[in-house]
Amino acid sequence: MSDEKLRVIQEFVPGKQITLLHIIAQPVDQLYERLGIEKRGAIGIVTSTPGEGAIIAADIATKAANVSIGFLDRFTGAIVIVGDVASVEAGLREIRNILNDLLQFTPCEITRT
């Protein structure tokens, strides 16, 4: 067996994309604990490229629905929003609409578990 170390290089393809819009309607308590966020109903997960799109998405969601930001990472483009299921869905729908229509991001479908 070789002692060589495996090198992994990650890179994003240039472009404006919403790569994930997902609702976890009834998360288990352990998920809130692991994320370090307050238990407040559903969880919405968004990823986008470029990463700065997460800042815009978080602003859109919090203005469009009764949700709060559980997590935001402008470097990876990830955000987590929390609220009741209808609010999280409304926030994700508005993120999709505005980033697509106004900023010309390529959207993805909203999924749900």
C-alpha positions in Angstrom: 0.0 0.0 0.0 1.3 3.4 -0.9 1.9 6.2 1.6 1.1 8.8 -0.9 -1.5 11.4 0.1 -4.5 11.9 -2.1 -5.0 15.5 -3.1 -8.5 16.8 -3.8 -9.1 20.0 -5.6 -12.5 21.6 -5.6 -13.6 24.3 -7.9 -16.8 25.9 -8.9 -17.8 26.3 -12.5 -18.2 30.1 -13.2 -21.9 31.0 -13.5 -24.8 32.0 -11.4 -26.7 29.0 -10.1 -29.1 28.0 -7.3 -27.8 24.5 -6.8 -30.1 23.4 -3.9 -33.5 24.5 -2.5 -34.7 22.0 0.1 -37.2 21.9 2.9 -36.9 19.6 5.8 -40.5 19.8 7.1 -40.1 17.9 10.3 -36.5 17.7 11.4 -35.5 15.5 14.3 -34.3 17.4 17.4 -30.8 16.0 16.9 -30.5 17.9 13.6 -31.1 21.3 15.4 -28.5 20.3 18.0 -25.9 19.4 15.4 -26.5 22.6 13.4 -26.4 24.7 16.6 -29.7 26.4 15.8 -32.9 27.0 17.7 -35.7 24.6 17.2 -38.3 26.5 15.2 -40.2 24.2 12.9 -39.0 23.5 9.4 -35.5 23.9 8.0 -34.8 25.4 4.5 -31.4 24.7 2.9 -30.1 26.8 0.0 -26.8 26.7 -1.9 -25.8 28.9 -4.7 -22.8 30.0 -6.8 -21.2 32.4 -6.5 -21.2 32.2 -2.7 -22.2 35.8 -2.4 -25.7 34.8 -3.7 -26.3 33.4 -0.2 -26.2 36.9 1.3 -28.9 38.0 -1.2 -30.9 34.9 -0.7 -30.9 35.3 3.1 -32.1 38.9 2.7 -34.9 37.9 0.3 -36.1 35.0 2.5 -36.2 37.1 5.7 -38.1 39.9 3.9 -40.6 37.6 2.1 -41.5 35.3 5.0 -41.5 34.8 8.8 -38.2 33.0 8.8 -34.9 33.5 10.6 -31.4 32.8 9.4 -29.9 29.7 11.2 -26.7 29.7 9.2 -25.0 31.7 6.4 -21.7 31.1 4.7 -20.8 33.5 2.0 -17.8 31.5 1.0 -19.6 28.3 0.2 -22.9 29.9 -0.7 -24.9 28.0 1.9 -27.7 29.3 4.0 -30.1 27.6 6.4 -33.4 29.3 7.3 -35.9 28.2 10.0 -39.6 28.8 10.5 -42.9 27.1 10.1 -43.2 24.9 6.9 -45.4 27.5 5.0 -43.0 30.3 5.7 -39.9 28.3 4.8 -41.5 27.3 1.6 -42.5 30.9 0.8 -39.0 32.1 1.5 -37.4 29.5 -0.8 -40.0 30.2 -3.5 -39.2 33.9 -3.4 -35.4 33.2 -3.4 -35.9 31.1 -6.5 -38.1 33.8 -8.2 -35.9 36.8 -7.5 -32.6 35.2 -8.2 -33.9 33.7 -11.4 -36.0 36.7 -12.7 -33.9 39.7 -11.5 -30.4 38.3 -11.3 -30.6 35.7 -14.0 -29.4 32.8 -11.9 -30.2 29.3 -13.2 -32.6 27.9 -10.7 -33.3 24.4 -9.4 -36.6 22.9 -8.2 -37.6 23.1 -4.5 -37.5 19.7 -3.0 -39.0 18.5 0.3 -38.5 15.7 2.9 
